[in-house]
């Protein structure tokens, strides 16, 4: 495994840990300023919209896993496919909302050598 592959795997792990902790600032620091998220049923959105949605979810408990099933580094860009399994529990909810599926994520190395999330197509759907 190369140093770049290790750094990208660490990025995914840090993202998941920060999401579980509700650390929106940390999650935002892991993405480029021009990041684009694509999810079913919505227009693509960027960092500001992600931040606003995250703030609205501050009181929710989020737990989950991300398993990288493919990772390819291509110079200063890389792509990865993740298998995501997530559980979101809103305050006072009797049961968590469970979702699972795949993402296709592009990461880009910045001028300082850090890998950051640049594009994300999230196909996570409700679990049966």
C-alpha positions in Angstrom: 0.0 0.0 0.0 1.4 3.4 -1.0 1.6 6.5 1.3 -1.2 8.1 -0.8 -3.5 5.1 -0.4 -2.9 5.1 3.4 -3.6 8.9 3.6 -6.9 8.4 1.6 -8.0 5.5 3.9 -7.2 7.8 6.9 -9.3 10.5 5.3 -12.3 8.2 5.2 -11.7 7.0 8.7 -11.4 10.5 10.0 -14.6 11.5 8.2 -16.5 8.7 9.8 -15.2 9.4 13.3 -15.9 13.1 13.0 -19.4 12.4 11.7 -20.1 10.1 14.7 -18.8 12.8 17.0 -20.9 15.5 15.4 -17.8 17.5 14.6 -19.0 19.4 11.5 -15.9 21.7 11.5 -13.7 18.6 11.2 -15.8 17.1 8.4 -15.7 20.5 6.5 -11.9 20.6 6.8 -11.7 17.3 5.0 -13.3 18.6 1.7 -12.2 21.1 -1.0 -13.9 24.5 -1.1 -15.3 23.5 -4.6 -16.7 20.1 -3.4 -19.8 18.8 -5.2 -22.2 16.2 -3.6 -24.6 14.3 -5.8 -27.5 12.4 -4.1 -30.7 10.9 -5.6 -33.6 13.3 -5.8 -31.7 16.5 -5.3 -29.7 19.0 -7.4 -25.9 18.7 -6.7 -24.8 20.9 -3.8 -21.6 22.2 -2.3 -19.8 22.9 0.9 -22.1 25.7 2.2 -25.2 23.5 1.7 -23.5 20.5 3.3 -22.6 22.7 6.3 -26.1 24.0 6.7 -27.6 20.5 6.5 -25.0 19.3 9.1 -25.9 22.0 11.5 -29.6 21.0 11.2 -28.6 17.5 12.2 -26.5 18.4 15.2 -28.8 16.6 17.7 -28.9 13.4 15.8 -26.8 10.4 16.7 -24.9 9.0 13.7 -23.2 5.7 13.7 -21.9 3.7 10.8 -19.1 2.1 8.8 -17.4 2.8 5.5 -15.6 0.0 3.7 -13.4 0.9 0.8 -14.0 -1.7 -1.9 -11.9 0.0 -4.6 -9.2 2.7 -4.5 -7.2 4.0 -7.4 -4.7 6.8 -7.2 -4.1 8.7 -10.5 -1.6 11.5 -9.8 -3.1 14.2 -7.7 -6.6 12.7 -8.0 -7.9 9.4 -6.8 -11.3 7.7 -6.8 -12.8 5.3 -4.4 -15.9 3.2 -4.1 -17.2 2.8 -0.5 -19.8 0.5 0.9 -21.6 2.6 3.6 -23.8 1.3 6.3 -25.2 4.0 8.5 -27.7 4.5 11.3 -29.1 7.9 12.2 -31.2 8.4 15.3 -33.1 11.7 15.6 -33.7 13.0 19.1 -36.6 11.2 20.8 -36.9 8.7 17.9 -37.8 5.2 19.0 -35.9 3.6 16.1 -32.9 4.7 14.0 -33.1 5.4 10.3 -30.9 2.8 8.6 -29.3 3.3 5.2 -26.8 1.4 3.2 -25.2 1.4 -0.2 -22.3 2.7 -2.2 -20.6 6.0 -2.9 -18.3 6.9 -5.7 -15.9 9.5 -4.4 -13.1 11.6 -6.0 -10.4 13.0 -3.8 -7.8 15.5 -4.7 -4.4 16.3 -3.2 -4.0 19.9 -2.3 -0.8 22.1 -2.5 0.2 21.0 1.0 -0.1 17.3 0.1 -3.3 16.6 2.0 -6.0 14.5 0.3 -9.4 16.1 0.4 -12.9 15.0 -0.8 -13.7 16.8 -4.0 -16.7 15.0 -5.5 -19.1 12.5 -4.1 -21.9 10.6 -5.6 -23.9 9.0 -2.8 -26.2 6.1 -3.6 -27.0 5.1 0.0 -30.7 4.1 0.3 -33.0 3.0 3.1 -32.2 -0.6 4.3 -35.0 -3.1 3.7 
